Each structure stands twice: as structure tokens, then as C-alpha cells.
């Protein structure tokens, strides 16, 4: 087992598992009751021969967004979001100075952790603390669609929105907003090009939702009584 994997096993995994995350290698997944997911992962950077340099990032992947991203997959729902993959917002677990690879950097390099021979315990404890006190509360908060939508509209947390706001509004409300509300939002969608079928896909999803609701309601026909 590498020093980084040992760090994950001893310090990151217990904290994340206690919060309900499921582990797969260096990635951890938390799934909400509605199918929305958060994926947190550790990515190694081979930039220092004297340290295991890594970053800890997470993304929030609402179920409708993943259906859109994965719509052309040959195996469809058998796939799952991956760490550092497509997400609506993405965030980082930032190391304290003593565990950072570049503690004085003002660039994205400040997000990188450094595990060395002489700081294994302090680095691990710092990682567990940042996960428990910062990253996990942010993730749990954002797995609530109403909170995620509010964050995308009025950013407060240290996360980056990766999807245009209008599309976020549609994706987060497509399961419960009226067709009229969604159509109003679709009017403001800026297509990325001639092959961008987001509007068509959304309307198809609305149609499928209506069909499902009709079947669930049973429908009352003429002569029923």
C-alpha cells in the first residue's frame, strides 16, 4: 500500500464513511434519496520526488444533470459519475499551510496537499479535520436541490459553478416545476452549437414525466364509475 493510500485508509475513509460515503479506490460517493450524487476524490500529481502531492476535490451531480451528460452512453444508467468529472459545482478541500505543497502560492497550486515522510500524521489529521469540518458539511448542504439552486443563484460557498445558470435552473426544477415554467426557462437557453440537443432532451423528459404521472394516476375514462 502506498503512503497516500495508507493516508486515505487511516484518516480520510473513517470520516467519510461515518458521513455515509461509499468508498471505491481513492473516490467516495454520497447518494441522496432522489438519486443526486456527490463524488469526492483524491488525485495524485507527480511533481515532487520528495512528496506525494495530491488534491482533494468534489463535485455535485444531480440525477437529471447526469442523465443529460450520460444520454448517449451505450450502457446508460450502468455508468456513474466519477471524481473530477462532470458536475454542476465543484469544490476543493484546501490544506492548511503545514500540509500544503505550495502554502504561499496564490494560484490553484495552493489547493495541493503534500504528504512527506516527516508529516504523515499531521497531514492525515489535517485532512480528516478539513473533510469533517468543511468539505462534508458543504457537500451535504449542496445535495439538497433547493440549497444548490440558491448557491448557484447567489454564490457564498467556495465552489465553482460549471454549468450555465439557466441550465442549472432547468435541471434542478425539471422534476417538479410546471411545464410552463420550464418552457419559460428554455426560452433563455443559449445553445452551444447545432448539435446541442438540450432543449429537445428537456422536452422529452417533461413528456416522459407527464406520461409517468398519468399512469400513476390511473386516469378516469368515459363510463368509469
C-alpha positions in Angstrom: 0.0 0.0 0.0 1.4 3.4 -1.0 1.8 6.1 1.6 -1.1 8.1 0.0 -3.4 5.1 0.1 -2.5 4.4 3.7 -3.3 8.1 4.5 -6.7 7.6 2.8 -7.4 4.4 4.7 -6.4 5.7 8.1 -7.6 9.3 8.0 -10.0 10.1 5.1 -12.0 6.9 4.9 -13.2 6.8 8.5 -14.5 10.4 8.4 -16.2 10.0 5.0 -17.7 6.6 5.8 -19.2 8.0 9.1 -20.9 10.6 6.9 -22.4 7.9 4.7 -20.0 7.9 1.8 -19.1 4.7 -0.1 -15.5 4.1 -1.0 -14.1 3.0 -4.3 -10.3 3.3 -4.5 -9.5 7.0 -3.9 -13.0 8.1 -4.6 -16.0 8.4 -2.3 -19.7 8.7 -3.2 -22.7 10.0 -1.3 -26.1 9.4 -2.8 -29.2 11.3 -1.9 -32.7 9.7 -1.8 -33.6 11.3 -5.1 -30.5 9.9 -6.9 -28.4 13.0 -6.8 -24.8 12.3 -6.0 -21.7 13.9 -4.6 -18.3 12.4 -5.6 -15.2 13.2 -3.7 -11.8 12.1 -4.9 -8.0 12.3 -4.3 -5.9 12.9 -7.4 -2.1 12.4 -7.2 0.3 14.8 -9.0 3.8 13.6 -9.8 5.5 16.9 -9.4 7.8 16.4 -6.4 10.2 13.4 -5.9 10.2 14.1 -2.2 6.4 14.2 -1.5 3.1 12.6 -2.6 1.4 15.7 -3.9 -2.4 15.4 -4.2 -5.6 17.4 -4.4 -8.9 16.6 -2.9 -11.9 17.7 -5.0 -15.6 17.1 -5.0 -18.5 17.6 -7.4 -22.3 17.7 -7.0 -24.0 15.7 -9.7 -27.9 16.0 -9.6 -29.6 13.0 -11.2 -31.2 15.0 -14.1 -27.8 16.5 -14.9 -26.2 13.1 -15.1 -29.0 11.8 -17.3 -28.2 14.7 -19.6 -24.5 14.1 -19.6 -24.8 10.3 -20.0 -27.7 10.4 -22.5 -25.6 8.8 -25.4 -23.9 6.2 -23.3 -24.2 2.7 -24.6 -24.7 1.3 -21.1 -26.8 4.2 -19.8 -27.6 4.1 -16.1 -24.9 1.4 -15.5 -22.4 4.2 -15.6 -21.9 6.5 -12.6 -20.3 10.0 -12.1 -16.6 9.9 -11.4 -14.4 12.1 -9.2 -13.1 15.2 -11.1 -15.7 14.5 -13.8 -18.7 16.5 -15.0 -20.5 18.2 -12.1 -22.8 21.2 -11.6 -20.5 22.8 -9.0 -17.0 21.6 -7.9 -15.1 22.4 -4.8 -11.8 21.6 -3.2 -10.6 20.6 0.3 -7.9 23.2 0.9 -5.0 22.2 3.0 -3.7 24.2 6.0 -0.3 25.7 5.4 1.6 23.0 7.1 0.1 20.3 4.9 0.2 22.3 1.6 2.7 21.7 -1.2 2.8 25.4 -2.0 1.5 27.2 1.1 2.5 30.7 -0.2 1.0 30.3 -3.7 -1.9 32.5 -4.9 -2.7 30.1 -7.8 -4.6 26.9 -7.9 -1.4 25.1 -6.7 -2.5 26.3 -3.2 -5.1 23.5 -3.3 -2.5 20.8 -3.4 -1.6 18.7 -0.3 1.9 17.3 0.3 2.5 14.0 2.1 6.1 13.6 3.1 8.0 11.1 5.2 8.1 13.5 8.2 4.4 14.8 8.2 2.3 11.7 7.7 0.4 12.0 10.9 -0.1 15.8 10.8 -1.1 15.7 7.2 -3.6 12.9 7.8 -5.1 14.6 10.8 -5.4 17.9 8.9 -7.1 16.1 6.0 -9.6 14.5 8.4 -10.3 17.8 10.0 -10.9 19.7 6.7 -13.1 16.9 5.4 -15.2 16.8 8.6 -15.4 20.5 9.3 -15.5 22.0 5.8 -15.9 19.7 2.8 -18.6 17.2 4.2 -20.9 20.0 5.5 -20.6 21.8 2.2 -21.4 18.6 0.3 -24.4 17.7 2.4 -25.7 21.2 2.1 -25.4 21.2 -1.7 -27.0 17.8 -2.1 -30.3 19.5 -1.3 -31.5 20.9 -4.6 -33.0 24.0 -3.1 -29.7 24.8 -1.4 -27.8 24.0 -4.6 -30.1 26.3 -6.7 -29.7 29.1 -4.1 -25.9 28.7 -4.2 -25.8 28.8 -8.0 -28.0 31.9 -8.0 -26.2 33.7 -5.1 -22.7 32.2 -4.6 -21.5 32.0 -1.0 -19.5 28.8 -0.7 -16.0 28.3 -2.1 -17.3 26.2 -5.1 -17.2 26.9 -8.8 -20.4 26.6 -10.9 -19.6 24.6 -14.1 -22.9 24.8 -15.8 -24.7 27.9 -17.1 -27.3 29.2 -14.6 -30.3 28.8 -16.8 -29.5 25.2 -17.4 -29.0 24.7 -13.7 -32.4 26.2 -13.1 -34.0 23.7 -15.6 -32.1 20.7 -14.4 -32.8 21.3 -10.7 -36.5 22.0 -11.3 -37.4 19.7 -14.1 -38.8 17.1 -11.7 -41.3 19.4 -10.0 -41.8 22.7 -11.8 -44.7 23.1 -14.2 -44.2 22.6 -18.0 -45.0 26.3 -18.4 -42.2 27.3 -16.0 -39.7 25.0 -17.7 -40.7 26.3 -21.2 -40.2 29.8 -20.0 -36.7 29.0 -18.9 -35.9 27.1 -22.1 -36.6 30.3 -24.0 -33.4 31.7 -22.4 -31.1 28.7 -23.1 -28.1 29.6 -25.2 -27.2 26.5 -27.3 -23.6 25.6 -27.6 -23.9 24.7 -31.3 -26.1 23.0 -33.9 -25.7 19.6 -32.2 -26.7 20.8 -28.7 -29.9 19.0 -28.1 -30.5 20.2 -24.5 -33.9 21.8 -25.3 -35.1 18.7 -27.2 -33.9 16.4 -24.4 -35.6 18.6 -21.7 -38.9 18.5 -23.6 -38.7 14.7 -24.0 -38.1 14.4 -20.2 -41.1 16.6 -19.5 -43.2 14.3 -21.8 -41.9 11.2 -20.0 -42.7 12.8 -16.6 -46.2 13.6 -17.7 -46.8 10.0 -19.0 -45.5 8.6 -15.7 -47.8 10.8 -13.8 -50.8 9.8 -15.9 -50.1 6.1 -15.4 -49.6 6.6 -11.7 -52.9 8.5 -11.5 -54.7 5.7 -13.4 -56.8 8.1 -15.4 -60.6 8.1 -15.4 -62.2 7.4 -18.7 -65.7 7.9 -20.0 -68.0 5.3 -18.5 -65.8 4.7 -15.4 -67.6 4.9 -12.2 
